[in-house]
Amino acid sequence: MNRRILVIVFVLLLLATPALAQDTDPVPPTPITVEEAAELLLAAITAIGLGGLAGAPVTTFLVNLAKRIKALESVSASTIQLVIGTLLTALFWVAQRYGFEAQFNSVSELIVAAGPILLSLFATLSGSAVIYNTAKKAGDPAFGYQRPLPATPREFVR
């Protein structure tokens, strides 16, 4: 199987070589001025800094949500973090490239602002379910009370 793949890659490289040939001499790259280099360096530092500051809370929140998915129980948290971080970076790049940076930033700010609220709601619902099931098993009438089910559908309608 591996030999077949190597043969296919070799044949593809042989076929692609004429397409990579140049008819003229290569044009030397134009030198970058000091101002352009400074702008590129500043843009890189800004992207790294803002990406870390803005992307970290969103990534953390989404990773914590993804850890709760049953299908992802066997996947490590670092792998989930890598995938989500890569997707967010790609989405940010596409949004920035096509002029939707402000919209992307507003959505990420909404996720960061709503994150603690949603996690609090999830913790409240999970905690109350655990308390109820524990009290129900123990027979506690205050916390483990279960309403009797109606005998017929007509009783339920009342």
N, C-alpha and C positions, 0 to 999 in steps of 0.2 A: 504494500500500500504506500509506504513512504517513498519507494523508488518511483512509483508512478507519479506522485506529486512532484518529486524533483525533476523528472523528465518533462512534465507539463510546464513547470516554472522555467526550465531551461529553454524549451521551445518558445514560450512566450517572450523571454528576454531576447532570443534571436530574432523574433518577428518585430519586436518593439525597437530594436537598435536602429534601423534605418529612419524611424520616425524621430529619434532623438538626435540624429545627425544635423549639423548646422551647415548652411550654405556659405555663410560669411564668417569673418573673424568675430569672436565675441567682443562685445562692447565693454570696455572697462567700467566698473561702477564709478558713479560720481562721488567725490568725497563729501562727507557730511561736515557741515560747519559746526563750530562750537555751540552756537545757539540752538541748532537742531538737535545736537546730542544732549544738551541740557534739557530741552523740552521733552525728549524721549525719556530721559532719566526721571524727570519730574512726573511724567505720565505713568511710568512704571511704578514709582514709589507710591503715587496716589492710588493707583489701582490695587496694589498690594495692601496698603493701609485700609482703604475704604472697603475692599473686598473682605478683609478679615474682620473689620468692625461691623459692617452691615450684614455680611453673610454668615458669620458665626452663630448669632442667635437664631436665625431662620433655620440654618442647618441643624442646630441642636434640637430645636423644637420638632422639626420633621423627622429626625432620627429617633427621637423619643416616641413619636407616634408610630413610626414604622416598626419599632421593637415590639409593639403590642399586636402586630398582625401575626396570626397563627402560622401562615405559610412561610414566614421569615424567621421562625424560631431557630432553625439550624444555621442561619447566616450570622456571622459575627457582627458586632456593633461597628467595628472599624470598617468592615466592608460596606455596610449600609451607609456609613458616614462618607466613605469615598464616593459611592455612587451618587448619593444625594448632592454632595458638594460639587461633583463634576457636572451633574445636570443643572444645578443652579448657576454655576459659572458659565456653562454653555448658553443657558437661557439669558443670562445677563449680557453676554457678548452679543447674541443675536438681537436682543432688545436695544442695545447701545448702537449696534451697526445700522439698524433700520429706524432709529429715531424714537424708540419707545422706552428710553431710559427712565423718564419721569414716571411713567405708568408702572414699570417694573419696580421702581423704588417705592411707590405708594402701596403696591400689593405686598411687598416684603415688609414694609412698616406695619401694615394691617396684620400680617401674620404674627409679627413680633408683639404687637399690642394685644391681639386676641389670644395669643398662646397661653399666657398664665390663666386667663379666664376659662378657656376650654379645658386646660389641664385640671383646674380646680373643679370644674363641673364633672369631669371624668373621675377624679378622685372621690368626689362626694357620692356619685352614683355607685361606684365600685365599693366604697366603704360602707354605704348603707345596705347594699346587697349582702355583703359579708356579715355585717352585724345582724341583719334580719335572719339569714340562714342559720347562723350560729344560735341565735335566741330561739328560733323555731325548733331546732333539734333539741335544745335544752328544755323546751316546754315553757319558756318564759311568756306569761300572758301579756306583758306590757310591750315588748319589742317583737315577739314572734307570733303575734296574732294574725290569723288568716281568716278572711271572711268566708262564710260558707257559700259554696257554689249553688246557684239556683237549680231547682229540680227540673224545671221545664223552661223552655225559651220564653214563655209568656211571663214568668216571674222576673226574668232578667229585664224585660221591656219596661216594667213598672217604674 
